[in-house]
Amino acid sequence: MCGRYNLFSELQVIAERFQAIEQKGLMVEPRYNIAPGQNITVVISEENKRKLAVLRWGLIPNWAKDPKIGYKMINARAETIDIKPSFKGLLKRKRCLIAADGFYEWKKEGSQKQPYHIHLSNKEPFAFAGLYDEWGNGSEVIRTCTIITTEANELMEGIHDRMPVILTQENEKIWLDEDVTETAELKKIMVPYEAAFMNAYPISSFVNNARNEGQEILNSL
């Protein structure tokens, strides 16, 4: 799964990296310990124009009766995404890029869990493949999203058996292309990222508490 990540690049860097239009008044603070239920920065495509948006992490399907379901839907498995009722319709029409600088995973070591920080070797921002939806209750409208996961690559398998789907820049174009609706074409790019272009290192348990923030979270042991 993917249950915690970071995004600390400046808004202009994010906008340029994803060639996305900045929303007027959009504020993005550096975040080193993003957790489910919080607002996050994503890229969506509307009329084939990329736009930065803020969504809540934890998908609430538009048919849901209780918005609390979002806390159970922070991830969607790539292997079954075209089968699950909550996701299969969104796969064709509501895909997004979830901007990140890195993410965290915990490796079981005996009775303990050792947290790791994982990022691209070039230390540049990247994108998780995501889906989003809008849920309304009267005048209240909430836009939410989920991060898609896949099996671990060679780097990650020593830490955890799952990892988020990280898209190459070429596959980002496919993912946001509103004319691409074929499930087979989309599933081709929901694969483990090349391990050779990623790094992972152990960090302190300070990250375990979602209330903890700050650049010191990234310090290696």
C-alpha positions in Angstrom: 0.0 0.0 0.0 0.9 3.7 0.0 -0.1 5.3 3.3 2.3 8.3 3.7 4.3 10.5 1.3 5.8 13.9 0.9 5.7 16.9 -1.4 8.0 19.8 -0.6 8.9 21.3 -4.0 7.8 24.8 -4.6 4.5 25.4 -6.5 6.2 26.9 -9.5 8.5 23.9 -9.8 5.4 21.5 -9.6 3.5 23.5 -12.2 6.5 23.5 -14.6 7.3 19.9 -14.0 3.8 18.8 -14.9 3.1 21.6 -17.4 0.0 22.5 -15.5 -1.9 25.7 -15.0 -1.8 27.1 -11.4 -5.2 27.8 -9.9 -5.6 31.3 -8.7 -5.1 31.5 -5.0 -3.8 27.9 -4.8 -1.4 27.6 -1.9 0.9 24.6 -1.5 3.0 24.4 1.7 6.0 22.1 1.9 4.8 18.8 3.4 7.0 16.0 4.7 4.4 13.7 6.2 1.2 13.7 4.2 -1.4 11.3 5.5 -4.8 10.0 4.4 -7.7 12.3 5.0 -5.6 15.4 4.2 -5.8 17.7 1.2 -3.2 17.0 -1.4 -1.9 18.5 -4.7 -2.9 16.7 -7.9 -2.9 17.4 -11.7 -6.2 16.8 -13.6 -7.0 17.3 -17.2 -10.1 19.2 -18.3 -10.7 19.8 -22.0 -7.1 18.5 -22.5 -5.7 21.3 -20.3 -3.6 20.3 -17.3 -4.6 22.0 -14.1 -3.4 21.9 -10.5 -6.1 21.1 -8.0 -6.4 20.3 -4.3 -8.3 17.0 -3.5 -8.8 15.1 -0.3 -6.8 11.8 -0.1 -9.3 8.9 0.4 -11.8 8.3 -2.3 -15.5 8.8 -1.6 -17.5 7.4 -4.6 -20.3 9.7 -5.8 -22.8 7.0 -4.8 -21.5 6.6 -1.2 -24.0 7.2 1.6 -21.3 7.8 4.2 -18.2 9.9 3.4 -16.2 8.0 6.1 -15.7 5.3 3.4 -12.9 7.5 2.1 -10.6 6.4 5.0 -10.8 2.9 3.6 -10.1 3.8 0.0 -6.8 5.6 0.1 -5.4 3.0 -2.4 -6.7 1.0 -5.4 -5.0 -2.1 -6.6 -3.9 -2.0 -10.3 -4.7 -5.7 -10.7 -8.4 -5.3 -9.9 -9.1 -1.6 -10.7 -11.1 -2.5 -13.7 -13.4 -4.8 -11.7 -14.1 -3.0 -8.5 -17.3 -0.9 -8.8 -15.8 2.0 -7.0 -13.0 2.4 -9.5 -13.8 0.9 -12.9 -15.9 3.9 -14.1 -13.4 6.4 -12.9 -10.6 4.6 -14.7 -12.2 5.7 -18.0 -13.0 9.3 -17.2 -11.5 10.6 -13.9 -7.7 10.0 -13.8 -5.2 12.3 -12.1 -1.6 12.6 -11.3 -0.7 12.9 -7.6 2.5 15.0 -7.3 5.2 13.7 -4.9 8.8 14.1 -4.0 9.0 10.8 -2.1 7.0 8.3 -0.1 7.4 6.1 3.0 7.1 2.4 3.6 7.8 0.3 6.7 9.9 -2.9 6.6 9.1 -5.6 9.2 12.3 -6.4 11.2 11.3 -8.9 13.9 8.7 -7.3 16.1 9.6 -3.8 14.9 8.9 -1.9 11.7 11.7 0.2 10.2 10.5 3.2 8.1 12.2 4.0 4.8 12.1 7.0 2.6 11.9 6.2 -1.1 12.5 8.7 -3.9 13.7 9.0 -7.5 17.5 8.9 -7.9 17.4 12.3 -9.6 15.5 13.7 -6.6 13.0 15.4 -8.9 9.2 15.5 -8.3 7.2 12.6 -9.9 3.6 11.4 -10.1 1.6 8.6 -8.7 -1.2 7.4 -10.9 -4.5 8.3 -9.2 -8.3 8.4 -9.7 -10.7 11.0 -8.4 -14.4 11.6 -7.9 -16.9 14.2 -6.5 -19.2 13.4 -3.7 -22.1 15.7 -2.8 -24.5 16.0 0.1 -26.8 19.0 -0.5 -24.6 22.1 -0.8 -21.5 20.2 0.3 -19.2 18.9 -2.5 -16.0 17.0 -1.7 -13.5 16.1 -4.3 -11.4 13.1 -3.3 -8.8 10.8 -4.8 -7.0 7.5 -4.4 -3.4 6.3 -5.2 -3.1 3.2 -7.3 -0.6 0.5 -6.2 1.1 -2.4 -7.9 3.5 -5.2 -7.0 6.9 -4.2 -5.7 9.9 -3.8 -7.9 13.4 -5.2 -7.1 14.2 -2.2 -4.8 10.9 -2.3 -2.9 10.4 -6.0 -2.5 13.0 -6.1 0.3 10.9 -3.5 2.1 7.2 -4.3 1.2 5.3 -6.4 -1.3 3.4 -3.4 -2.8 4.4 0.1 -4.1 2.5 3.0 -5.6 2.3 3.2 -9.4 4.8 5.8 -10.4 4.4 7.0 -14.0 7.1 7.9 -16.4 6.7 11.3 -18.0 5.6 9.6 -21.2 3.0 7.5 -19.4 1.8 10.6 -17.6 0.6 11.9 -21.0 -1.3 8.7 -21.6 -2.8 8.7 -18.2 -4.2 12.3 -18.6 -5.3 11.9 -22.2 -9.0 12.1 -22.1 -9.3 10.3 -25.4 -7.7 7.2 -23.9 -10.4 5.0 -22.4 -9.3 1.5 -23.2 -8.7 -0.5 -20.1 -6.0 -2.6 -21.7 -4.0 0.4 -22.7 -4.2 1.9 -19.3 -3.3 -1.3 -17.4 -0.1 -1.5 -19.5 1.3 1.5 -17.7 0.2 0.5 -14.2 3.4 -1.3 -13.6 6.3 -1.2 -11.1 8.7 1.7 -11.8 12.3 0.9 -12.8 14.2 0.1 -9.6 17.4 1.4 -11.2 16.0 4.9 -11.1 15.0 4.8 -7.4 16.7 5.0 -4.0 15.5 4.0 -0.5 17.1 4.5 2.9 16.1 4.0 6.5 14.8 7.0 8.6 13.8 7.5 12.2 10.5 6.5 13.6 9.7 10.2 13.9 7.6 9.8 10.7 5.4 7.2 12.4 3.2 10.0 13.9 1.3 11.8 11.2 1.3 14.9 13.3 5.0 15.2 13.0 6.3 17.5 10.2 9.5 19.0 9.0 12.5 18.3 6.8 14.2 16.4 9.6 11.9 13.5 8.7 14.1 12.9 5.7 17.3 12.5 7.7 18.9 9.1 7.3 19.8 6.9 10.3 
